[in-house]
Amino acid sequence: MRRPILSKFSPPQLIALTFALTILLGGALLASPATHQAGHSLSPVQALFMATSALCVTGLSVVDVGSTFNLFGQLVVLALVQIGGLGIITFGTLFAFLLGRRINFSERIRLAQQVSAFEVGGVVRLIRQIFAFTLIAELIGAAVLALRFVPLEGWGRGLYFAVFHAVSAYNNAGFSLYPDGLMRFARDPLISLAISVLVILGGMGFIVQINVLSHWRNPRRDRMLVHSKIVLSVMAALLVIGTLLFMLFEWQNPRTLGPLPFGDKLLASFFQGMTPRTAGFNTVDYAAVTQPTIFITIILMFIGANPGSTGGGIKTSTFFVMMMAAISLVRGRGDLVAFGRRVARETVVRAMTVGLLSMGLVNTGVLLMLIANHDNALSFERLFFETVSAFGTVGLSMNATFSLNPSQELILLVLMYLGRIGPLTFAVAFGSSNKNEVVRYAPERDILIG
C-alpha cells in the first residue's frame, strides 16, 4: 500500500510547504481582475505580497485594501487571514472533522507542532476547543464593533465592517478597510478597547487560552501551567511598559498625543502600547512619532506575541528565557528557575537559537533593504522599522510600504513568511541532520567567552 504523499514530510517541512503553496494560490487570486475594484490592478509581486501579508497575519499593505479590492477580493484577504491565524494544518483538520474522517497519529503529530502543543495526546480535542474559542471571540468582538460601525456605515456595510475588523484583530493581522487604518477612532473607547481585547486574546496563544479557561472553571483540578504564568506575566509587563513609554515620549508631540485631552491620551497610549504585540493597527500616525518611540516599538515588535498564537516575533517565552538565562549566569546560578520550576537546558539552548537566528534574519533583511534602496528613497529608520515589522508579522508602518520598490517588496515578503513559520522551524525543516552520528567528542573548556 502506497504511503500518502503528505506522510513523507516532517511536521516542520509540511508547515513550511503548505504556507508557501497557499501563498502562491492566494497571490494568483489577488492578481486576478475578478478581485479588483474597477480601475485598479496589482502586479504579480504586489499580489504575492498581499497574499503573504494576509496568510502570515502581518497587515503590511502595498495597496489600500478597502479601495483596491472588491468584496470578493476583500473576502479572499479575510479568508487568508483566518486560515493563517489558525494555521493551515489546523484549519484543514476542520474539514476532516466535518467529513467524519479519523485523524491518524502522524497527522496528530503535525497538529501538535502547528499549535505548539506539549503532547500529541488530546490534540484533536484541543483543536476543537481552539475553533470554538476563536469563533466565539470573533462573534462577540464583531457584535461589539457593530455598535459603532452600523450607525456609521449602515446595517449591511456596518455588519461586514464589524466582522472584517474582528477577524483581522483576533488574528493579529492589522488589516483595515479604512485608508487611515483606525486613526479616525483614536478618541473612540469602544473601537479602541474592543480591538485591543481581540488582539490580546489572539496573541495570548491557544494553549494559554484553554489553560486559563480550564483553571478558571476548576482551579483545584486544572492548575495554571508554568508556561502560562511566564507568557502572561511577560505580556502584562510589556503592555504596561509600552503604554507608559509611548505616553512619556509622545505626551507633548503636537503631531500625535499633544492636541488630545488627558483621557484620550491615555486611550491612545494604551492602544499603541498594545499594537506592537503584532497587531498592526494604529490610531496615531507612526510617521510622526519621536525617535525614542520608534526605538521602543521596534523592540516590542521583535519580541512579539506568545507561542502558538496568531501573532509573530521571537515570542514572549523566548525573550523571558533568554533574559533569565543571562541573569542566572551573571548571578552565578547553575539552573534557570521560573515559578518554582527548573527550566530545561534544552529549552535555554532553543531560545538562544531562535533569538540568534531572528537577529541574523532581521540584520540581513535590513542590509538587503538598504542595498535595494535606490537613490536613498527611504530613510534608514523607516526601512529598519518596516523590516522588523515584517519579520515580527506586526504590520505597523511609518508610511513606507506604499513607497517600496519590487525588490524591497520581495525581501519583506520572504521575511513575513519566515517570521510566521518561525526561523527555527524553517531551519529544522530544510537543514541537514546528523541522525547517524554516534561519536561524542571530548569537551573543550579553554574557550573564552565575553
DAVEN-V395856 format. One record per backbone hydrogen bond with DSSP energy under -1.0 kcal/mol. NH is the residue of the N-H (numbers start at 1). CO is the residue of the C=O. E is the energy in kcal/mol with one decimal. If there is no record, write none. Layout:
BEGIN
((NH | CO | E) (NH | CO | E))
END
This chain:
BEGIN
((8 | 5 | -1.6) (9 | 6 | -1.5) (14 | 10 | -2.7) (15 | 11 | -2.3) (16 | 12 | -2.2) (17 | 13 | -2.6) (18 | 14 | -2.6) (19 | 15 | -1.8) (20 | 16 | -1.9) (21 | 17 | -2.7) (22 | 18 | -2.2) (23 | 19 | -2.0) (24 | 20 | -1.9) (25 | 21 | -2.1) (26 | 22 | -2.9) (27 | 23 | -2.8) (28 | 24 | -2.1) (29 | 25 | -1.9) (30 | 26 | -2.6) (31 | 27 | -1.4) (35 | 32 | -1.9) (36 | 33 | -1.5) (37 | 68 | -3.0) (40 | 37 | -1.9) (47 | 43 | -2.6) (48 | 44 | -2.3) (49 | 45 | -2.5) (50 | 46 | -2.5) (51 | 47 | -2.3) (52 | 48 | -2.7) (53 | 49 | -2.8) (54 | 50 | -2.1) (55 | 51 | -2.9) (56 | 52 | -2.6) (57 | 54 | -1.5) (58 | 53 | -3.5) (68 | 64 | -2.3) (69 | 65 | -1.6) (70 | 35 | -1.6) (74 | 70 | -2.7) (75 | 71 | -2.2) (76 | 72 | -1.9) (77 | 73 | -2.1) (78 | 74 | -2.5) (79 | 75 | -2.6) (80 | 76 | -2.3) (81 | 77 | -2.1) (82 | 78 | -2.4) (83 | 79 | -2.6) (84 | 80 | -2.7) (85 | 81 | -2.5) (86 | 82 | -2.0) (87 | 83 | -1.9) (91 | 87 | -3.1) (92 | 88 | -2.6) (93 | 89 | -1.3) (96 | 92 | -1.2) (97 | 93 | -2.3) (98 | 94 | -2.4) (99 | 95 | -2.1) (100 | 97 | -1.2) (101 | 96 | -2.2) (108 | 104 | -1.9) (109 | 105 | -2.0) (110 | 106 | -1.8) (111 | 107 | -2.2) (112 | 108 | -2.5) (113 | 109 | -2.0) (114 | 110 | -2.2) (115 | 111 | -2.2) (117 | 112 | -2.4) (123 | 120 | -2.0) (126 | 122 | -1.8) (127 | 123 | -2.2) (128 | 124 | -1.8) (129 | 125 | -2.0) (130 | 126 | -2.3) (131 | 127 | -2.4) (132 | 128 | -2.3) (133 | 129 | -2.8) (134 | 130 | -2.6) (135 | 131 | -2.5) (136 | 132 | -2.4) (137 | 133 | -2.6) (138 | 134 | -2.5) (139 | 135 | -2.3) (140 | 136 | -2.6) (141 | 137 | -2.5) (142 | 138 | -2.5) (143 | 139 | -2.3) (144 | 140 | -2.2) (145 | 141 | -2.5) (146 | 142 | -2.2) (147 | 144 | -1.0) (148 | 145 | -1.5) (149 | 145 | -2.7) (150 | 146 | -2.2) (152 | 148 | -1.2) (153 | 149 | -3.3) (154 | 150 | -2.5) (158 | 154 | -2.2) (159 | 155 | -2.6) (160 | 156 | -1.9) (161 | 157 | -2.6) (162 | 158 | -2.1) (163 | 159 | -2.4) (164 | 160 | -2.7) (165 | 161 | -2.4) (166 | 162 | -1.9) (167 | 163 | -2.5) (168 | 164 | -2.3) (169 | 165 | -2.2) (170 | 166 | -2.7) (171 | 167 | -1.9) (172 | 169 | -1.8) (173 | 168 | -3.0) (181 | 178 | -1.8) (182 | 282 | -1.6) (183 | 180 | -1.7) (185 | 182 | -1.9) (186 | 183 | -1.5) (188 | 185 | -1.8) (192 | 188 | -2.3) (193 | 189 | -2.6) (194 | 190 | -2.2) (195 | 191 | -2.5) (196 | 192 | -2.0) (197 | 193 | -2.5) (198 | 194 | -2.0) (199 | 195 | -2.5) (200 | 196 | -2.7) (201 | 197 | -2.5) (202 | 198 | -2.6) (203 | 199 | -2.5) (206 | 308 | -2.3) (209 | 205 | -2.5) (210 | 206 | -2.2) (211 | 207 | -2.3) (212 | 208 | -2.9) (213 | 209 | -2.2) (214 | 210 | -2.6) (215 | 211 | -2.5) (216 | 212 | -2.3) (217 | 213 | -2.1) (218 | 214 | -2.5) (222 | 218 | -2.6) (229 | 225 | -2.2) (230 | 226 | -2.6) (231 | 227 | -2.5) (232 | 228 | -2.4) (233 | 229 | -1.8) (234 | 230 | -2.4) (235 | 231 | -2.6) (236 | 232 | -2.3) (237 | 233 | -2.3) (238 | 234 | -2.8) (239 | 235 | -2.2) (240 | 236 | -2.3) (241 | 237 | -2.7) (242 | 238 | -2.8) (243 | 239 | -2.1) (244 | 240 | -2.6) (245 | 241 | -2.6) (246 | 242 | -2.1) (247 | 243 | -2.2) (248 | 244 | -2.3) (249 | 245 | -2.6) (250 | 246 | -1.9) (251 | 247 | -1.2) (253 | 250 | -1.2) (256 | 253 | -1.7) (258 | 253 | -2.8) (260 | 257 | -1.7) (265 | 261 | -2.1) (266 | 262 | -2.0) (267 | 263 | -2.0) (268 | 264 | -2.7) (269 | 265 | -2.4) (270 | 266 | -2.4) (271 | 267 | -2.2) (272 | 268 | -2.4) (273 | 269 | -2.0) (274 | 270 | -1.6) (275 | 271 | -2.3) (277 | 274 | -2.1) (279 | 275 | -2.1) (280 | 275 | -1.2) (288 | 285 | -1.7) (294 | 290 | -1.8) (295 | 291 | -2.4) (296 | 292 | -2.3) (297 | 293 | -2.6) (298 | 294 | -2.2) (299 | 295 | -1.7) (300 | 296 | -2.4) (301 | 297 | -2.6) (302 | 298 | -2.1) (303 | 299 | -1.9) (304 | 300 | -2.4) (305 | 312 | -2.2) (306 | 203 | -2.1) (310 | 202 | -2.0) (314 | 302 | -2.5) (315 | 303 | -2.6) (316 | 305 | -1.8) (319 | 315 | -2.0) (320 | 316 | -2.5) (321 | 317 | -2.6) (322 | 318 | -2.4) (323 | 319 | -2.5) (324 | 320 | -2.9) (325 | 321 | -2.3) (326 | 322 | -1.9) (327 | 323 | -2.2) (328 | 324 | -2.6) (329 | 325 | -2.1) (330 | 326 | -2.3) (331 | 327 | -2.2) (333 | 328 | -2.7) (338 | 341 | -3.1) (341 | 338 | -1.3) (343 | 336 | -3.4) (348 | 344 | -1.5) (349 | 345 | -2.4) (350 | 346 | -2.3) (351 | 347 | -2.4) (352 | 348 | -2.5) (353 | 349 | -2.3) (354 | 350 | -2.5) (355 | 351 | -2.6) (356 | 352 | -2.5) (357 | 353 | -2.8) (358 | 354 | -2.4) (359 | 355 | -2.4) (360 | 356 | -2.3) (361 | 357 | -2.4) (362 | 358 | -2.6) (363 | 359 | -2.6) (364 | 360 | -2.3) (365 | 361 | -2.8) (366 | 362 | -2.7) (367 | 363 | -2.2) (368 | 364 | -2.5) (369 | 365 | -2.4) (370 | 366 | -2.2) (371 | 367 | -2.3) (372 | 368 | -2.3) (374 | 372 | -1.9) (376 | 373 | -1.7) (377 | 374 | -1.1) (383 | 379 | -2.0) (384 | 380 | -2.9) (385 | 381 | -2.4) (386 | 382 | -2.3) (387 | 383 | -2.3) (388 | 384 | -2.3) (389 | 385 | -2.2) (390 | 386 | -2.0) (391 | 387 | -2.5) (392 | 388 | -2.7) (393 | 390 | -1.2) (394 | 389 | -3.0) (403 | 400 | -1.1) (404 | 401 | -1.4) (409 | 405 | -2.2) (410 | 406 | -2.0) (411 | 407 | -1.7) (412 | 408 | -2.3) (413 | 409 | -2.2) (414 | 410 | -2.0) (415 | 411 | -2.0) (416 | 412 | -2.7) (417 | 413 | -1.9) (418 | 414 | -2.7) (419 | 415 | -2.7) (420 | 416 | -1.9) (421 | 417 | -2.2) (422 | 418 | -1.7) (426 | 422 | -2.2) (427 | 423 | -2.3) (428 | 424 | -2.8) (429 | 425 | -2.2) (430 | 426 | -2.0) (431 | 427 | -1.4) (437 | 434 | -1.3))
END
